[in-house]
Amino acid sequence: MQFLRNIHYGWVVVLAGTLTIVAVLGLGRFSLGMLLPSMGSDLGLSYSRMGFIGTGNFFGYLLGVLISSRLVKRFDYRVVISSGIFLVGTSMILVGRATGFWPVLFAFFFTGIGSGCANVPVMGLVSQWFGSTLRGRAAGLMVSGIGLGIMITGLLIPAINDWATAGQGWRTNWIVLGGIVLVIAVVCSLLIRNRPSELGLKIVEKTVRKGPKKSVTPAPAKPFTTEKRTLLYLGGIYFTFGFSVVIYVTFVITTLINDYGFSEAVAGRFWVWFGLLGMFSGPIFGSLSDRIGRSRTLALVYALQGLSHLLLALNPFAGSIYLSIALLALCAWSVPSIMAAAVGDYLGPLRAAAGFATLTLFFSVGQISGPALAGIMAEGSGSFAQAYILAGLLAGIGAFSSLFLPKTDK
């Protein structure tokens, strides 16, 4: 008990943030990849309509991002995050009750709104609670919730399918997962605190400083312009991540089943491993970015992602599919954590949430365009190989661009 009392409450906020990411992304968004094949079969969805379901979700996500900063200013982090999670859980249950393409699209659109309203503020909490020496690690731990959520869906969805009514397992899964998200909404509303001062605490730093090294006074016009340009440049890099990685996670299970002949059960086991390895992505590369810098780490991560996309598209040797999934899982979910840490480095804690919201707009545009374009390309060619090659090229552009990010003073 003494050990628990010695833990800074900032790490409790990280735990709540991890649960938030589990709910709104791991369960609320990326469960679609596992459920899409059976949904498509039951509802008679074409590849293009499958892609538009993902795109509809990201339009909602974009709207959630746009309003999140204003909501945080009015209601603060705790209320906005827990309300966003609640919206995600409720809309997931509605997806499970939907009877056709348009009702699914409409309900999943609101899942996206809730995800944007919860995800952006919870990543902004990192800069409220942690200094630059621990910011990447804390954000990385939060983002590990994506992998944990994916692993949960990989284990839970096949189990529910076994006892659900034949052909209707996807409906039961959406309803059960939505119920889990609603429970998480209650837990997070009890755990999250907006900033250390509410509890009489100071920001978490690796070393105790006798005096502040950085001025918190407003920056003059020229530095502010430089910061704005850097934010836009960082947003462009984040766009390539949104475009490429969402193509992969939306259609990889469909690709394994339809293109490579895997059974749904075997594809589900791939999803479990994808989630398990993904849990280490944020902590590993987030901590690495604290050591060697955000720029170099982002370049490494994007390069590995690009290789992963190409391996899945070309399948050049035995085991390349396994390597593709392992590579993407180990590095993909580190990008949001590094971006959250980077925006805190460039803008400081007071403007970090608004800055991350701006970055997420770029990410959202990538998410919107990626699945829709991939679905259209697959409709014409009969497979997603061309879409994965395009995603690999975009990831390569992200890797090259990351090398030219300006340095920050810690």
C-alpha positions, 0 to 999 in steps of 0.5 A: 500500500505504501508503494501505491501511495508513492506513485504519482497520480500522473501515472493513474491518468496514464492508466485512464488514458490507456483505457480511453484508447482501448475503448475509442480506438482498439474496440470502437474503431479497429474492431471493424477490421475483424467484423467487416468480412462477416458484416459484408457477407450478411449485408451484401456490401461491396468492397467500395461500400466497405471502404465508405463505412471506414470513411464515414467513421473518419468523417465523424472523427474529423468532426470530433477533432474540430469541436474537441478543443472548444469543448475542452475549453468550456467543460475541461478534459474529464467531462469531454473524454468520458462523454466521448467514450460514452458516445462511442459505446452507445453508437457501437450498440446501434451498429449491432442493431443496424439492418443495412449499409446506411444505418451502419454508416450513420451509427459508425459516423457517431462512433467517429465523433466520440472517438475524436472527442475523447482521443485528442483531449486524452493525448493532450493530458500528457503535456499537462501532467508530464515534462519533456523527459517523460512525455514520450514514455507516458504517451507511448503507454497510453497508445499501447491501449490500441494494441490491447484493444485489438488483442481483446477483439482478436480473442473475444470476437471469435469466442462470441461467434462460436455461440452466437446465432449463425451469421449474426455473430457480428451483431452480438459482437458490436453490442457486447463491445459497446457495453464494455466501452460504456463500462470504461466510460464510467471508470475513466470519469472517476479516474481522470483529473484535468491537471496536477494543480487540482490535487496539489501536485507538480508536473512529472519530470525525470529530474527535479529542477530548482528553477524553470528553464523555459519561459512561459511568456508568449512567444514573439511574432517571428517564433510563433510563425516558425512554430506554426510552420513546424506544426503544419509540416508535422501535420503533413507527416501525420497525414501520411500515417493516417492514409497508409496505416488505416488502409492496412488495419481496415482491410488486412483481415479481408485480404488474409481471407479473400486474397490469401485463403486464410480461414476466419479463425486463423485470421483472428489469431493473426489479429491477436498477435497484431494486438499483442505486439502493438502493445509494445509499440508506443512504449518502445518508440515513445521512450526511444524518441525521448532519447534520440529525438522525435525526428529520427524515431519518426523516420525509423518508424515510417520506414518500417511501416512502408516495408510492412505495406509492401510485404503484404502487397507483394508477398515476395517470400514465404513468411512475408505476411507474418513479417509484415504484420509483426513489423506494423504492429511493433511500430505503427501505434508509436506515431500518435505518441511521438506526435503528442510528445513532439507537439508538447516540445514545440508548443509547451503544455498550455497549447499542446492540446490545441496543437495536437488537435490541429495535427489530428485534422491532417491525420483525419483527412488521411483516414478519410481518403485512405479506406475510400480510395483503397476500396475503389481500387480493390473494386476495380482490380479485385484485390487490395495489393495496389492500395498497399503499394500506395500506402507503402509509398506514402509511408516512405514519404513520411520517413523522408520528411521526418528527417527534416523536422526542426530540433527542439531544446529540452 
